[in-house]
């Protein structure tokens, strides 16, 4: 499939909004799947540090 102009490429014969929306959704999901574990790891480390401090202060 070839396009004569960039605007035709973006329009994709009338299907552009669906194509680009699906790309956008996939990109958002990819970023969420990338960032979510990193944030969760940060939370777990902070929670474990708090727990260790608590255990040290009680013993």
MDTraj code that builds the backbone (N, CA, C; nanometers):
import mdtraj as md
import numpy as np

residues = "UNK UNK UNK UNK UNK UNK UNK UNK UNK UNK UNK UNK UNK UNK UNK UNK UNK UNK UNK UNK UNK UNK UNK UNK UNK UNK UNK UNK UNK UNK UNK UNK UNK UNK UNK UNK UNK UNK UNK UNK UNK UNK UNK UNK UNK UNK UNK UNK UNK UNK UNK UNK UNK UNK UNK UNK UNK UNK UNK".split()
xyz = np.array([
    [0.0855, -0.1174, 0.0000],
    [0.0000, 0.0000, 0.0000],
    [0.0899, 0.1234, 0.0000],
    [0.0703, 0.2104, -0.0968],
    [0.1499, 0.3336, -0.0994],
    [0.0555, 0.4532, -0.0977],
    [0.1045, 0.5613, -0.0438],
    [0.0252, 0.6824, -0.0303],
    [0.0959, 0.7953, -0.1045],
    [0.0161, 0.8828, -0.1631],
    [0.0724, 0.9943, -0.2390],
    [0.1151, 1.1101, -0.1512],
    [0.0568, 1.1215, -0.0325],
    [0.0935, 1.2310, 0.0562],
    [0.0870, 1.1837, 0.2015],
    [0.1448, 1.2652, 0.2867],
    [0.1457, 1.2311, 0.4300],
    [0.0049, 1.2348, 0.4875],
    [-0.0782, 1.3285, 0.4413],
    [-0.2158, 1.3351, 0.4923],
    [-0.2951, 1.2114, 0.4512],
    [-0.2684, 1.1570, 0.3311],
    [-0.3340, 1.0316, 0.2915],
    [-0.2869, 0.9165, 0.3810],
    [-0.1575, 0.9205, 0.4132],
    [-0.1043, 0.8181, 0.5026],
    [-0.1735, 0.8224, 0.6378],
    [-0.1926, 0.9428, 0.6932],
    [-0.2591, 0.9565, 0.8227],
    [-0.4058, 0.9155, 0.8151],
    [-0.4700, 0.9465, 0.7024],
    [-0.6125, 0.9132, 0.6869],
    [-0.6331, 0.7646, 0.6616],
    [-0.5377, 0.6980, 0.5989],
    [-0.5427, 0.5546, 0.5687],
    [-0.6750, 0.5128, 0.5065],
    [-0.7113, 0.5812, 0.4019],
    [-0.8350, 0.5507, 0.3273],
    [-0.9585, 0.5492, 0.4170],
    [-0.9636, 0.6415, 0.5115],
    [-1.0798, 0.6525, 0.5989],
    [-1.0722, 0.5688, 0.7257],
    [-0.9684, 0.4886, 0.7375],
    [-0.9544, 0.4018, 0.8549],
    [-0.8492, 0.4535, 0.9521],
    [-0.7947, 0.5688, 0.9255],
    [-0.6853, 0.6234, 1.0052],
    [-0.7175, 0.6383, 1.1524],
    [-0.8380, 0.6860, 1.1829],
    [-0.8706, 0.7070, 1.3244],
    [-0.8686, 0.5761, 1.4018],
    [-0.9091, 0.4665, 1.3398],
    [-0.9085, 0.3373, 1.4086],
    [-0.7661, 0.2829, 1.4210],
    [-0.6894, 0.2987, 1.3138],
    [-0.5523, 0.2494, 1.3135],
    [-0.4694, 0.3236, 1.4173],
    [-0.4756, 0.4579, 1.4152],
    [-0.3925, 0.5368, 1.5060],
    [-0.4411, 0.5256, 1.6501],
    [-0.5718, 0.5093, 1.6692],
    [-0.6233, 0.4881, 1.8041],
    [-0.5737, 0.3550, 1.8606],
    [-0.5722, 0.2524, 1.7775],
    [-0.5231, 0.1226, 1.8256],
    [-0.3742, 0.1286, 1.8565],
    [-0.2978, 0.2017, 1.7763],
    [-0.1560, 0.2208, 1.8070],
    [-0.1390, 0.2968, 1.9387],
    [-0.2186, 0.3987, 1.9599],
    [-0.2090, 0.4784, 2.0828],
    [-0.2431, 0.3939, 2.2053],
    [-0.3484, 0.3146, 2.1950],
    [-0.3875, 0.2275, 2.3064],
    [-0.2775, 0.1257, 2.3360],
    [-0.2208, 0.0664, 2.2304],
    [-0.1126, -0.0306, 2.2495],
    [0.0080, 0.0353, 2.3149],
    [0.0408, 0.1571, 2.2745],
    [0.1537, 0.2283, 2.3335],
    [0.1292, 0.2583, 2.4815],
    [0.0081, 0.3030, 2.5143],
    [-0.0249, 0.3318, 2.6540],
    [-0.0150, 0.2047, 2.7382],
    [-0.0681, 0.0946, 2.6882],
    [-0.0602, -0.0318, 2.7613],
    [0.0838, -0.0782, 2.7780],
    [0.1641, -0.0593, 2.6757],
    [0.3048, -0.0960, 2.6831],
    [0.3761, -0.0146, 2.7912],
    [0.3514, 0.1146, 2.7942],
    [0.4145, 0.2013, 2.8943],
    [0.3675, 0.1643, 3.0347],
    [0.2380, 0.1394, 3.0507],
    [0.1852, 0.0994, 3.1818],
    [0.2494, -0.0311, 3.2271],
    [0.2620, -0.1273, 3.1354],
    [0.3243, -0.2551, 3.1699],
    [0.4731, -0.2405, 3.2012],
    [0.5341, -0.1388, 3.1499],
    [0.6748, -0.1136, 3.1769],
    [0.6932, -0.0418, 3.3103],
    [0.6098, 0.0567, 3.3385],
    [0.6272, 0.1432, 3.4547],
    [0.5672, 0.0819, 3.5816],
    [0.4577, 0.0121, 3.5695],
    [0.3878, -0.0421, 3.6856],
    [0.4760, -0.1301, 3.7743],
    [0.5490, -0.2257, 3.7202],
    [0.6345, -0.3068, 3.8081],
    [0.7446, -0.2247, 3.8763],
    [0.7947, -0.1239, 3.8077],
    [0.8983, -0.0404, 3.8679],
    [0.8437, 0.0362, 3.9879],
    [0.7238, 0.0904, 3.9737],
    [0.6621, 0.1619, 4.0852],
    [0.6302, 0.0666, 4.1996],
    [0.5822, -0.0507, 4.1668],
    [0.5496, -0.1497, 4.2702],
    [0.6758, -0.1924, 4.3453],
    [0.7859, -0.2097, 4.2723],
    [0.9128, -0.2457, 4.3357],
    [0.9558, -0.1371, 4.4338],
    [0.9404, -0.0131, 4.3945],
    [0.9763, 0.0995, 4.4802],
    [0.8917, 0.0988, 4.6082],
    [0.7612, 0.0722, 4.5942],
    [0.6730, 0.0652, 4.7100],
    [0.7116, -0.0499, 4.8031],
    [0.7427, -0.1653, 4.7445],
    [0.7803, -0.2812, 4.8263],
    [0.9092, -0.2555, 4.9037],
    [1.0059, -0.1934, 4.8388],
    [1.1318, -0.1633, 4.9074],
    [1.1080, -0.0665, 5.0230],
    [1.0277, 0.0363, 5.0006],
    [0.9970, 0.1319, 5.1078],
    [0.9240, 0.0625, 5.2220],
    [0.8305, -0.0249, 5.1901],
    [0.7557, -0.0979, 5.2938],
    [0.8487, -0.1891, 5.3744],
    [0.9397, -0.2568, 5.3065],
    [1.0334, -0.3448, 5.3768],
    [1.1288, -0.2654, 5.4658],
    [1.1715, -0.1487, 5.4202],
    [1.2570, -0.0639, 5.5031],
    [1.1842, -0.0193, 5.6294],
    [1.0565, 0.0205, 5.6144],
    [0.9775, 0.0597, 5.7311],
    [0.9626, -0.0568, 5.8278],
    [0.9351, -0.1738, 5.7748],
    [0.9175, -0.2920, 5.8580],
    [1.0473, -0.3263, 5.9320],
    [1.1603, -0.3157, 5.8630],
    [1.2891, -0.3427, 5.9270],
    [1.3166, -0.2434, 6.0395],
    [1.2888, -0.1148, 6.0150],
    [1.3090, -0.0137, 6.1182],
    [1.2217, -0.0415, 6.2404],
    [1.0961, -0.0794, 6.2152],
    [1.0049, -0.1118, 6.3245],
    [1.0546, -0.2296, 6.4052],
    [1.1016, -0.3337, 6.3367],
    [1.1498, -0.4531, 6.4051],
    [1.2761, -0.4241, 6.4850],
    [1.3637, -0.3379, 6.4319],
    [1.4853, -0.3018, 6.5044],
    [1.4535, -0.2211, 6.6292],
    [1.3539, -0.1342, 6.6207],
    [1.3210, -0.0500, 6.7361],
    [1.2512, -0.1290, 6.8470],
    [1.1813, -0.2366, 6.8150],
    [1.1128, -0.3156, 6.9166],
    [1.2039, -0.4191, 6.9798],
    [1.3145, -0.4552, 6.9134],
    [1.4007, -0.5571, 6.9734],
    [1.5210, -0.5014, 7.0430],
])
top = md.Topology()
chain = top.add_chain()
for i, resn in enumerate(residues, 1):
    res = top.add_residue(resn, chain, resSeq=i)
    for name in ("N", "CA", "C"):
        top.add_atom(name, md.element.get_by_symbol(name[0]), res)
traj = md.Trajectory(xyz[None], top)
